[in-house]
Amino acid sequence: MRVLFDHPSPFALAHGGFQIQIEQTAAALRSLGVEVEFLRWWDDTQRGDLIHYFGRPAEDYVRQAQRHGRKVVMAELLTALGSRSSFQRLGQKAVISLAERLLPESFTARMAWDSYRWADAVVALTPWEARLMQEMFGAPAARTHVVPNGVEETFLRSESRLRGPWLVCTATITERKRVLELAQAAALAQTPVWILGQPYSDSDPYALRFEQLARAQPRWIRYEGPVRDRARLAEIYREARGFVLLSSMESLSLSALEASACACPLLLTDLPWARTVFGPGATYCPISSTAQTAEALRRFYAQAPSLPPPPKPHGWKEIATQFKSLYEGLLSTSR
């Protein structure tokens, strides 16, 4: 079995969780004996049995692949959609329905909504996103699968350590992750938070404001950039008093899964993805004012040592086993 991985955005332009997901999935599949190649758009001699597309391919892409005898697995992150209110989602659904009725097909084809109905399998990271794929875009229930992210063995096999005074947050320094807002709340609550990560650009105004605040409040905000050594990162999670991620939107946070693998108590934004994955195994904070966030942070800091550990996530090899089974099922049947 040869599987071709495809993704529309170059890794060199935007680091993040999707890159880790793709690379770790490929490595784990290879360890199970599955041939995995990255699709070479310029190579008309490349052969493969199936395309695993990370993102939303155009409908024509899917149908062309199927005409050439290749099944298509579509795995999109519904990060923004999954974080919207029910009223906003209802409005978006109405806009989609209206557009499909009134606008020319040449326009709606660019939105690739029909790809959910044409793909041989649609993969969601959480049951919440699987539901949205079916309700919003008409993905057939029989072809919709939930396969979460995994965690590296470095985190799963990490050993217990004495926990220290710092809460830790691992995130890209960008508006969506609300790192500046977390730092402001930490300073107000006088609660020590260690933030690990880097901005997409060193000249980004949001990141510069965060760095300025971190320099002004070194007692409560610790920032030294990202930690690239995965073993060291596992030690940090094991030594942290708790893990905090207050993003305005997420799909399935890899850093939250890594922290949970290290039995680190979690404080997460109260969004459906987090409730679906961690349930009562995490503490939740609504998106609110700095003062309210500071109070939630202060309360979590006090409670963290007595909180039970969050549920343990799967390893990447377990995730790859699920994908291998999915691929084999698709290749053994006709559409």
Sequence and secondary structure as in RCSB ss.txt:
>XXXX:A:sequence
MRVLFDHPSPFALAHGGFQIQIEQTAAALRSLGVEVEFLRWWDDTQRGDLIHYFGRPAEDYVRQAQRHGRKVVMA
ELLTALGSRSSFQRLGQKAVISLAERLLPESFTARMAWDSYRWADAVVALTPWEARLMQEMFGAPAARTHVVPNG
VEETFLRSESRLRGPWLVCTATITERKRVLELAQAAALAQTPVWILGQPYSDSDPYALRFEQLARAQPRWIRYEG
PVRDRARLAEIYREARGFVLLSSMESLSLSALEASACACPLLLTDLPWARTVFGPGATYCPISSTAQTAEALRRF
YAQAPSLPPPPKPHGWKEIATQFKSLYEGLLSTSR
>XXXX:A:secstr
 EEEEE SS GGG  SHHHHHHHHHHHHHHHTT EEEE  TT TT   SEEEEES   HHHHHHHHHTT EEEEE
   TTGGGS HHHHHHHHHHHHHHHHHS HHHHHHHTTTHHHHSSEEEESSHHHHHHHHHHH   GGGEEE    
B HHHHT       S EEEE  SSGGGTHHHHHHHHHHHT  EEEE   S TT HHHHHHHHHHHH TTTEEE  
    HHHHHHHHHH SEEEE  S  SS HHHHHHHHTT  EEEE  HHHHHHHGGGSEEE S  HHHHHHHHHHH
HHHGGGS       BHHHHHHHHHHHHHHHHTS  
